[in-house]
Every structure is written in C-alpha cells, then in structure tokens.
C-alpha cells in the first residue's frame, strides 16, 4: 500500500510495489502483521471517559460494603480530593440498594463524592456534593442521595467543577491517546447540555485538529439546528434524550418493567417536538438524531422521522442520514421503517455482552421474552439498516476487536453478525454514520486512516452460524480473513495507528 499525504494512492501485490520504493519517504515492512482500516467509535463522551479512567473504578464490586471500602481507600490515597467514580450496579448486591449520602460521608471522610451507576443515568452523591449546589435536592429526579434527570445533571456539573480545567484537558488527551493505542482512528463525541457545556464540547472538538491524535467528529444534542451549527457540530444528534436507560428503569416502554410493574420509564420529548427537530435539521442540511432505548421511545423517534419525510420529502430525509443512538428494543416494522428512511442505528455490542443473555440485567428488568430480544443486530442488517458500532464510553470501554467479537458472538445466536459484517460496522460504519464516504476502506483515493496489528495465530473467515454453507469459508471464495475472534482466543495487539497519513500511536 502506498500512502501519499493523507490518502491511499495505491494498493497491490508485493512484486508490483517495487516501482514505488525509490520515491517513498518511508518504507514499513509489515512482516507478519495485519493492516486494516482503523476502528471508529461512533458514540463517546470523551471528558467523562477521562474522568472515569482517572477516577474510582467501582465496576464489578460485589456488594455495597465493598463499594464503600473502595471509597474509603481512595479517600486515604488522595485526602481532601473529590472522589468521582463510575460503574456500580446494585442488582446482584446482597443489599440491593445504592449507598446513602451518610454512608458516603463516613467512607470519604466528608469529601465530595459522585458515583455514577454503570449506565451513567443515575448517580449516588455525598452530603458535601449536595452542599456545593443546594438546588440538586430540589431538582426533578432527586431521591435521598440518588440523582436522576435534572438532579443528576446538576450533581454532575458540581462534581466536574471540583476538577481543575487543566486537569480536565489532560484527561481528554489521555483518553484520545488510549483510543489510538487500541486502533481507533476516530471518535464521535456526543456532547449535550444534559452532560456538559458548550466550552467542554469545544475543547473536545479542538483536539480533533491535533495531528498527533485521532479525529473527533462532534455531535451536539440540543433541539433545533442553530445551536449545533454555531458550535461546529456535524449534527444536532447523539444524546438528545427521548428516554433514559433500562438499568435505571428510565427507558420508556410500551408496557411496564417486569421487576417494577408500575413503571414504564420516562419520555422526554413528544412526537411534535421530535418532528420539529428533525424537520429543522433536514432543512438545514445537518443530521438529526436521538438517544432512544425503550420500544416506545424508538417508536416516537420513527414517527418523528416519518412525519419529517412527509413535510420535507423522503429524498431529503434519506439524504440527511439521520441517526438514532442505542436502538435496543426494535421490532420488524420499526426496522423496515428505519431502512426506508435511511436512518443510521448507532449501537453498542458491548451492551449485549454486559447485560444480555437469559440471566442478565435485560431479563431481570424486562422478563425472559423481551429480555432476550434486545440489540437485534442481524435482524437490522437483514432489513437494510446501516449499523455503526460504538462503546458509549465510559459506560463500556473504548475498544475495537472486543466490539467486533461481541457482535459476532451475540448472546442470542440468531442475532449474531458475521465477523466481516461486524468489522465493517466497527470501521466503515462509523464513517458512513457521519456522512464521510472516503474512509473506512483501504483503496486508492480513500483516507489513509488504518491500524497495524500483531495477530496471534492465522487469519480465518468466520460465519455467524455453523450452519452457513461451507463455500463461505473456502479460500477460493476470496473472502478476506480476520483474526480469530472466538471467545477465549487472544486478540490482536496494536502496533501502529495512522490517521490521515500521520502516525498517532506506535507500540
């Protein structure tokens, strides 16, 4: 492969490459390494990711007591500092409840504490944090030290204010460098007033111009097109919430949660407001989109998109390539409408690995019938819906091959993608989701954004189902191989990441 400036200029056989050697400024012998398009993470919160990487990791703690012990240990290690933590889930704890402000006060010796639940739609906070902004307790969503909705937004803002601006910037840079180290060449930043302010969004976007870091594609989740355009966002999409999360029981459902019969979640926008948003973005020539997880919230999004097509014309809506984030509870009729409207489904395969299966959180919250039907990647692909993969970091880690593996080995076998289709959604899918057509494939004229991998073992061609015809794995079919992604198999190690022809990571 020959790269000239930021573009792939030629790809061919090794023997034919000799004609280019004398004119090349640098020749890299890959030896036995694999070169492939870099990954694109289509849903990231970069500042939150940095705070989580530097903060207290409480993912996987097995009890409330163990969580409080970790808080106490951090308070001893960094006396006087605010404690920001991420990742707790109470469902499997013996106590089956979140910590109270008084318990956090004792464990943290009075320090400011903000501990986000794994879905980052709920957090537990200390008395010291509440004292920093008394309005939190009076806000919608406050419940005895647990914060959701507006109370959570206020508490998160207070927690962030305890971190110096230069430290926040260093954490953002660290997160992007980590992305490069795992072969990610671009991230989609999901800024929104519900999470951060315009200054934070601008700081994250500016890092995308740093020649030593991955690209940053910014989305601003506010109603209408004007604010997003003023901030330089490519779309007023991303985490513009129609609802919340399944873990916090705030995703909006058509029928109640199995473990909370009186609860159906919350709808943050009605069809009229959502339609007005899509129409405004379509007419402005930018992408619209929503965060939607519950089946009723997704139906509201689709109704808004369909109504916008009636007002603006189907071609205008399809050409806008609007996008929906998460899209976890979707039926055949909704999938068909998403395909008709040209909508991108920005999804997170790690959610299925984390919460799927016949005994995971989805089944706990929704019951066995609904719980195993979530994240239907194969069904959406068959319906013609464009898929783009992301992590929702810090909800799940920045990752590439792990994401592909999660989609190829979905906990519901009928919803498994082939490794090749999953790899495409994790690479080219992210570019197409951002309406970038000259990236994600290593071919002449395409953007020179790629990664080089040390692969354990041989490249293989995998099918999502062992019943697939044998020809699909026959080398004579010409299907390119990928690393073995079978559960338990070692994953590739990134040796180099190149963004627009510039090396941003070597390892």
C-alpha positions as CSV (number, residue, x, y, z in Angstrom):
1,X,0.0,0.0,0.0
2,X,1.3,3.4,-0.9
3,X,0.2,6.5,1.1
4,X,0.7,10.0,-0.3
5,X,0.0,12.7,2.2
6,X,-3.4,11.8,3.8
7,X,-4.6,9.5,1.0
8,X,-4.2,5.9,0.0
9,X,-2.6,6.2,-3.5
10,X,-2.1,2.6,-4.5
11,X,-2.8,-1.0,-3.2
12,X,-1.5,-4.1,-4.9
13,X,0.8,-7.1,-4.9
14,X,4.2,-7.0,-3.3
15,X,6.0,-7.5,-6.5
16,X,4.3,-4.5,-8.1
17,X,5.2,-2.3,-5.2
18,X,8.9,-2.2,-6.1
19,X,8.3,0.6,-8.6
20,X,7.2,2.9,-5.7
21,X,10.0,2.1,-3.3
22,X,12.6,4.7,-4.5
23,X,10.1,7.5,-4.4
24,X,8.8,6.7,-0.9
25,X,9.9,8.8,2.1
26,X,9.4,5.8,4.5
27,X,9.1,2.1,3.8
28,X,7.4,0.0,6.5
29,X,7.8,-3.8,6.2
30,X,4.8,-5.3,7.9
31,X,6.4,-8.7,8.1
32,X,3.6,-10.9,9.5
33,X,1.4,-8.0,10.8
34,X,-2.2,-7.2,9.6
35,X,-3.0,-3.8,8.2
36,X,-6.7,-2.9,8.3
37,X,-8.9,0.2,8.4
38,X,-8.8,1.8,11.9
39,X,-11.8,1.5,14.1
40,X,-14.3,4.3,14.6
41,X,-16.1,4.6,17.9
42,X,-19.4,6.1,17.0
43,X,-20.5,7.1,20.5
44,X,-18.1,8.5,23.0
45,X,-18.2,11.0,25.9
46,X,-14.6,12.0,26.0
47,X,-14.4,14.1,29.1
48,X,-16.4,11.6,31.0
49,X,-14.2,8.9,29.7
50,X,-11.1,10.8,31.0
51,X,-12.7,11.3,34.4
52,X,-13.6,7.6,34.6
53,X,-10.1,6.5,33.6
54,X,-8.6,8.7,36.3
55,X,-11.5,8.2,38.8
56,X,-12.5,5.4,41.1
57,X,-13.4,2.2,39.3
58,X,-16.3,0.6,41.0
59,X,-17.4,-1.7,38.2
60,X,-17.7,-5.3,39.3
61,X,-17.8,-4.6,43.1
62,X,-19.9,-7.3,44.7
63,X,-21.6,-5.5,47.5
64,X,-22.4,-2.1,48.9
65,X,-19.8,-2.8,51.7
66,X,-17.1,-3.4,49.0
67,X,-18.1,-0.2,47.2
68,X,-17.8,1.8,50.5
69,X,-14.4,0.2,51.2
70,X,-13.1,1.4,47.8
71,X,-14.4,4.9,48.5
72,X,-12.6,4.8,51.9
73,X,-9.4,3.6,50.3
74,X,-9.4,6.3,47.7
75,X,-10.0,8.9,50.4
76,X,-6.9,7.7,52.2
77,X,-4.9,7.7,49.0
78,X,-6.0,11.2,47.9
79,X,-7.1,13.0,51.1
80,X,-9.2,16.1,50.5
81,X,-9.8,15.4,46.8
82,X,-13.2,15.0,45.3
83,X,-14.0,11.3,44.5
84,X,-15.6,10.6,41.1
85,X,-16.4,7.0,40.4
86,X,-18.1,5.0,37.7
87,X,-19.6,1.6,37.2
88,X,-21.6,0.3,40.1
89,X,-24.6,-1.9,39.7
90,X,-26.7,-2.8,42.7
91,X,-28.9,-5.6,41.3
92,X,-26.6,-8.5,42.4
93,X,-25.5,-7.0,45.7
94,X,-26.8,-8.6,48.9
95,X,-28.1,-5.2,50.0
96,X,-29.7,-4.5,46.6
97,X,-29.5,-0.7,47.1
98,X,-27.3,2.2,46.4
99,X,-25.2,4.0,49.1
100,X,-26.8,6.8,51.1
101,X,-25.2,10.2,51.5
102,X,-24.4,9.5,55.1
103,X,-22.6,6.2,54.2
104,X,-20.6,8.0,51.6
105,X,-19.8,10.8,54.0
106,X,-18.3,8.3,56.5
107,X,-16.4,6.4,53.9
108,X,-14.9,9.5,52.3
109,X,-14.3,11.4,55.5
110,X,-16.5,14.3,54.3
111,X,-15.1,14.7,50.8
112,X,-17.2,15.4,47.7
113,X,-18.4,12.1,46.3
114,X,-20.1,11.4,42.9
115,X,-20.5,7.8,41.9
116,X,-22.2,7.1,38.6
117,X,-24.1,3.9,38.0
118,X,-22.9,1.8,35.1
119,X,-25.4,3.3,32.7
120,X,-24.5,6.9,33.9
121,X,-28.2,7.8,34.1
122,X,-28.2,7.5,37.9
123,X,-25.6,8.6,40.5
124,X,-25.1,8.4,44.3
125,X,-23.8,11.6,45.9
126,X,-22.4,12.7,49.2
127,X,-23.6,15.5,51.5
128,X,-20.6,17.5,50.6
129,X,-21.6,17.5,47.0
130,X,-25.1,18.5,47.8
131,X,-23.8,21.4,49.9
132,X,-21.9,22.6,46.8
133,X,-25.2,23.0,45.0
134,X,-28.3,23.0,47.2
135,X,-30.5,23.1,44.1
136,X,-29.8,19.4,43.5
137,X,-32.1,18.3,46.3
138,X,-35.0,20.4,44.9
139,X,-34.5,19.3,41.3
140,X,-36.5,16.7,39.4
141,X,-35.1,13.3,40.0
142,X,-33.6,13.6,43.5
143,X,-34.3,10.7,45.8
144,X,-32.4,10.6,49.1
145,X,-28.9,10.9,47.7
146,X,-29.7,9.2,44.4
147,X,-29.9,11.6,41.5
148,X,-31.5,11.2,38.1
149,X,-32.7,13.5,35.3
150,X,-32.2,17.2,36.2
151,X,-30.9,16.4,39.6
152,X,-28.2,14.2,38.0
153,X,-27.2,17.0,35.6
154,X,-26.8,19.4,38.4
155,X,-24.8,17.0,40.5
156,X,-22.6,16.0,37.6
157,X,-21.8,19.7,36.9
158,X,-20.9,20.2,40.6
159,X,-18.6,17.1,40.6
160,X,-16.9,18.3,37.4
161,X,-16.3,21.8,38.9
162,X,-14.1,20.1,41.5
163,X,-11.6,19.1,38.8
164,X,-9.2,21.8,37.5
165,X,-9.6,22.9,33.9
166,X,-6.0,21.9,33.0
167,X,-6.6,18.5,34.6
168,X,-9.7,18.0,32.5
169,X,-7.8,18.8,29.4
170,X,-5.1,16.4,30.3
171,X,-7.7,13.7,30.8
172,X,-9.3,14.3,27.4
173,X,-5.9,14.0,25.7
174,X,-5.2,10.8,27.7
175,X,-8.5,9.3,26.5
176,X,-7.8,10.0,22.9
177,X,-4.2,8.6,23.2
178,X,-5.7,5.5,24.7
179,X,-8.2,5.3,21.8
180,X,-5.2,5.4,19.3
181,X,-3.5,2.7,21.3
182,X,-6.4,0.3,20.7
183,X,-6.5,1.1,17.0
184,X,-9.3,3.7,17.0
185,X,-8.7,6.4,14.4
186,X,-11.8,8.5,15.0
187,X,-14.4,9.0,17.7
188,X,-17.9,10.6,17.6
189,X,-18.2,12.9,20.6
190,X,-21.7,13.0,21.9
191,X,-21.9,16.5,23.5
192,X,-25.2,17.7,25.1
193,X,-26.2,20.3,27.6
194,X,-27.5,17.5,29.7
195,X,-24.0,16.2,30.3
196,X,-21.6,19.2,29.7
197,X,-21.5,22.7,28.4
198,X,-20.5,24.3,25.1
199,X,-17.0,25.1,26.4
200,X,-16.3,21.4,27.1
201,X,-17.7,20.4,23.7
202,X,-15.4,23.0,22.0
203,X,-12.4,21.7,23.9
204,X,-13.1,18.1,22.8
205,X,-13.7,19.1,19.2
206,X,-10.4,21.1,19.1
207,X,-8.4,18.0,19.9
208,X,-9.5,16.6,16.6
209,X,-7.2,19.1,14.9
210,X,-4.2,17.8,16.8
211,X,-2.0,16.0,14.3
212,X,-0.9,13.5,17.0
213,X,-4.4,12.4,18.0
214,X,-7.4,10.5,16.4
215,X,-10.1,12.5,14.6
216,X,-13.0,13.9,16.6
217,X,-16.4,14.2,15.0
218,X,-18.7,16.3,17.1
219,X,-22.5,16.0,17.7
220,X,-24.4,18.4,19.9
221,X,-27.6,17.0,21.4
222,X,-29.9,20.1,21.6
223,X,-33.2,20.8,19.9
224,X,-33.0,22.6,16.6
225,X,-30.2,23.1,14.1
226,X,-28.9,26.6,15.1
227,X,-27.0,25.8,18.3
228,X,-25.3,22.7,16.8
229,X,-24.2,24.7,13.7
230,X,-22.9,27.6,15.9
231,X,-20.7,25.1,17.8
232,X,-19.3,23.5,14.6
233,X,-21.1,20.2,15.2
234,X,-21.9,18.0,12.2
235,X,-25.3,17.3,13.6
236,X,-27.9,18.0,16.3
237,X,-28.0,14.4,17.2
238,X,-26.5,11.9,19.7
239,X,-27.6,12.1,23.3
240,X,-30.6,14.3,22.7
241,X,-32.7,12.1,25.0
242,X,-36.1,10.7,24.2
243,X,-35.7,8.5,27.3
244,X,-33.2,7.1,29.7
245,X,-31.8,3.6,30.4
246,X,-33.0,0.1,31.1
247,X,-30.7,-0.3,34.2
248,X,-32.2,2.8,35.8
249,X,-35.7,1.9,34.6
250,X,-36.0,5.2,32.8
251,X,-36.1,3.9,29.2
252,X,-39.6,4.4,28.0
253,X,-41.5,1.2,27.4
254,X,-44.9,0.4,25.9
255,X,-45.6,-2.0,28.8
256,X,-44.2,-1.9,32.4
257,X,-40.9,-3.3,33.6
258,X,-41.1,-6.9,34.8
259,X,-39.4,-6.0,38.1
260,X,-41.3,-2.8,38.6
261,X,-44.9,-3.4,37.5
262,X,-46.0,0.2,37.9
263,X,-43.0,1.7,36.0
264,X,-42.8,2.4,32.2
265,X,-39.9,4.9,32.2
266,X,-40.0,8.5,31.1
267,X,-40.4,10.2,27.7
268,X,-38.5,13.4,27.5
269,X,-39.9,14.7,24.1
270,X,-43.3,14.2,22.5
271,X,-43.8,13.4,18.8
272,X,-44.4,17.0,17.9
273,X,-41.2,18.3,19.4
274,X,-39.2,15.5,17.9
275,X,-40.7,16.1,14.5
276,X,-40.0,19.8,14.6
277,X,-36.4,19.0,15.4
278,X,-35.9,16.5,12.5
279,X,-37.6,19.0,10.1
280,X,-35.3,21.8,11.2
281,X,-32.2,19.7,10.8
282,X,-33.3,18.3,7.5
283,X,-33.9,21.8,6.1
284,X,-30.5,23.0,7.5
285,X,-28.7,20.1,5.8
286,X,-27.4,18.5,9.0
287,X,-28.1,15.3,10.8
288,X,-30.7,15.0,13.4
289,X,-30.9,12.2,16.0
290,X,-32.0,11.0,19.4
291,X,-31.0,8.8,22.2
292,X,-33.7,6.2,22.3
293,X,-33.6,2.8,24.1
294,X,-37.1,1.7,25.1
295,X,-39.6,0.5,22.5
296,X,-42.0,3.4,22.9
297,X,-39.2,6.0,22.7
298,X,-37.9,4.4,19.5
299,X,-41.4,4.4,18.0
300,X,-41.7,8.2,18.8
301,X,-38.3,8.7,17.0
302,X,-39.5,6.8,14.0
303,X,-42.9,8.6,13.9
304,X,-41.0,12.0,14.0
305,X,-38.7,10.9,11.2
306,X,-41.7,9.7,9.1
307,X,-43.5,12.9,9.7
308,X,-40.5,14.9,8.7
309,X,-40.3,12.9,5.4
310,X,-43.9,13.8,4.8
311,X,-43.1,17.5,5.2
312,X,-39.6,17.7,3.6
313,X,-39.8,14.8,1.2
314,X,-38.5,11.3,1.6
315,X,-35.4,12.0,-0.5
316,X,-34.4,14.9,1.8
317,X,-34.7,12.8,4.9
318,X,-32.8,9.8,3.4
319,X,-30.1,12.2,2.1
320,X,-29.7,13.7,5.6
321,X,-28.8,10.3,7.0
322,X,-30.3,11.0,10.4
323,X,-29.2,8.7,13.3
324,X,-30.6,7.0,16.4
325,X,-28.4,6.0,19.3
326,X,-28.7,2.6,21.1
327,X,-31.9,1.3,19.4
328,X,-32.1,-1.6,21.7
329,X,-35.8,-2.6,21.6
330,X,-36.9,-2.6,18.0
331,X,-39.4,-4.8,16.1
332,X,-39.6,-5.8,12.4
333,X,-41.9,-3.0,11.5
334,X,-39.7,-0.3,13.0
335,X,-36.6,-1.9,11.4
336,X,-38.3,-1.7,8.0
337,X,-39.2,2.0,8.5
338,X,-35.6,2.8,9.6
339,X,-34.3,1.3,6.4
340,X,-36.9,3.2,4.3
341,X,-35.9,6.5,5.9
342,X,-32.1,5.8,5.6
343,X,-31.6,6.1,9.3
344,X,-28.3,5.0,10.9
345,X,-28.5,2.8,14.0
346,X,-25.6,3.7,16.3
347,X,-25.4,0.7,18.6
348,X,-23.2,-0.8,21.3
349,X,-22.4,-4.5,21.0
350,X,-20.8,-4.5,24.5
351,X,-24.2,-3.8,26.0
352,X,-25.3,-7.3,24.9
353,X,-22.1,-8.8,26.4
354,X,-22.7,-6.9,29.6
355,X,-26.4,-7.2,30.1
356,X,-27.7,-9.7,27.6
357,X,-28.4,-13.5,27.8
358,X,-31.1,-15.4,29.6
359,X,-29.9,-14.3,33.1
360,X,-28.6,-10.8,32.6
361,X,-30.0,-7.4,33.5
362,X,-32.2,-7.2,30.4
363,X,-34.1,-10.3,31.6
364,X,-34.2,-9.1,35.2
365,X,-35.7,-5.8,34.1
366,X,-37.9,-6.9,31.2
367,X,-38.6,-10.6,31.7
368,X,-37.4,-13.6,29.6
369,X,-39.4,-12.9,26.5
370,X,-38.5,-9.3,26.0
371,X,-35.1,-9.5,27.7
372,X,-33.5,-11.8,25.1
373,X,-34.8,-9.9,22.1
374,X,-32.7,-6.7,22.6
375,X,-30.0,-5.4,20.3
376,X,-31.1,-7.4,17.2
377,X,-28.1,-6.6,15.1
378,X,-28.5,-9.4,12.5
379,X,-32.2,-8.6,12.0
380,X,-31.4,-4.9,11.5
381,X,-28.7,-5.7,9.0
382,X,-31.1,-8.0,7.1
383,X,-33.6,-5.2,7.0
384,X,-31.1,-2.9,5.4
385,X,-30.4,-0.7,8.4
386,X,-26.9,0.9,8.4
387,X,-25.1,-0.1,11.6
388,X,-22.3,1.8,13.3
389,X,-20.7,0.5,16.4
390,X,-19.6,2.4,19.5
391,X,-18.9,2.0,23.1
392,X,-20.8,4.8,24.9
393,X,-17.6,5.2,26.8
394,X,-17.3,5.4,29.8
395,X,-20.4,3.1,30.0
396,X,-18.2,0.4,28.3
397,X,-14.5,0.8,27.5
398,X,-13.1,2.1,24.3
399,X,-12.4,-1.0,22.2
400,X,-12.2,-2.4,18.7
401,X,-11.8,-6.1,18.4
402,X,-13.7,-6.7,21.6
403,X,-16.7,-4.8,20.0
404,X,-16.5,-6.9,16.8
405,X,-16.3,-10.1,18.9
406,X,-19.4,-9.0,21.0
407,X,-21.4,-8.6,17.8
408,X,-20.1,-11.8,16.2
409,X,-21.0,-13.8,19.4
410,X,-24.2,-12.1,20.4
411,X,-25.8,-13.9,23.4
412,X,-28.8,-14.6,21.2
413,X,-27.3,-16.7,18.4
414,X,-29.9,-15.7,15.8
415,X,-28.7,-12.0,16.2
416,X,-25.0,-12.7,15.5
417,X,-23.3,-10.9,12.7
418,X,-20.5,-12.4,10.6
419,X,-17.2,-11.2,11.8
420,X,-16.7,-9.5,8.5
421,X,-20.1,-7.6,8.8
422,X,-19.3,-6.7,12.4
423,X,-15.8,-5.4,11.4
424,X,-17.4,-3.3,8.7
425,X,-19.8,-1.8,11.3
426,X,-16.9,-1.0,13.6
427,X,-14.8,0.7,10.9
428,X,-16.6,2.0,7.8
429,X,-20.0,2.1,9.5
430,X,-18.7,4.9,11.8
431,X,-17.6,7.0,8.9
432,X,-20.8,6.4,7.0
433,X,-22.8,7.3,10.1
434,X,-21.0,10.7,10.0
435,X,-21.7,11.0,6.2
436,X,-18.0,10.6,5.4
437,X,-17.7,8.4,2.3
438,X,-14.0,8.4,1.6
439,X,-12.8,6.5,4.6
440,X,-13.1,3.0,6.2
441,X,-11.7,1.1,3.2
442,X,-8.1,0.8,2.2
443,X,-8.4,1.5,-1.5
444,X,-7.0,4.2,-3.8
445,X,-8.5,7.6,-3.2
446,X,-9.6,6.8,0.4
447,X,-8.5,8.4,3.6
448,X,-5.2,6.8,4.9
449,X,-6.6,6.0,8.4
450,X,-5.6,2.5,9.4
451,X,-4.0,0.3,12.1
452,X,-1.3,-2.3,12.0
453,X,-1.9,-5.4,14.2
454,X,0.2,-8.2,15.6
455,X,-2.2,-11.2,15.2
456,X,-1.9,-14.3,17.3
457,X,-2.5,-17.3,15.0
458,X,-3.7,-17.3,11.5
459,X,-6.4,-15.2,9.8
460,X,-9.7,-17.0,9.4
461,X,-13.1,-16.5,7.8
462,X,-15.8,-16.8,10.4
463,X,-19.6,-17.1,9.9
464,X,-22.1,-16.2,12.5
465,X,-23.7,-19.6,12.4
466,X,-22.1,-23.0,11.9
467,X,-24.9,-23.9,9.6
468,X,-23.6,-21.4,7.0
469,X,-22.6,-23.1,3.7
470,X,-19.1,-24.3,3.5
471,X,-18.2,-22.2,0.5
472,X,-18.3,-19.1,2.7
473,X,-15.1,-20.2,4.5
474,X,-13.4,-21.6,1.4
475,X,-10.3,-19.6,0.5
476,X,-11.3,-19.8,-3.2
477,X,-14.3,-17.6,-2.4
478,X,-11.8,-14.7,-1.9
479,X,-13.4,-13.6,1.4
480,X,-10.6,-11.7,3.3
481,X,-9.7,-13.3,6.6
482,X,-9.8,-11.7,10.0
483,X,-8.2,-12.6,13.4
484,X,-9.8,-15.5,15.2
485,X,-12.4,-13.8,17.5
486,X,-13.7,-16.9,19.1
487,X,-14.4,-16.5,22.8
488,X,-11.2,-17.1,24.7
489,X,-8.9,-16.6,21.7
490,X,-6.2,-14.0,22.1
491,X,-7.0,-10.7,20.4
492,X,-4.6,-8.7,18.2
493,X,-2.2,-6.1,19.7
494,X,-2.0,-2.7,18.1
495,X,1.5,-1.9,16.7
496,X,0.7,1.4,14.9
497,X,-2.3,3.6,14.3
498,X,-2.2,6.0,11.4
499,X,-4.7,8.9,11.0
500,X,-4.8,10.7,7.7
501,X,-1.3,9.5,6.9
502,X,0.1,10.6,10.3
503,X,1.2,8.1,12.9
504,X,-0.6,8.8,16.1
505,X,0.5,5.6,18.0
506,X,3.3,3.1,18.0
507,X,3.6,0.3,20.4
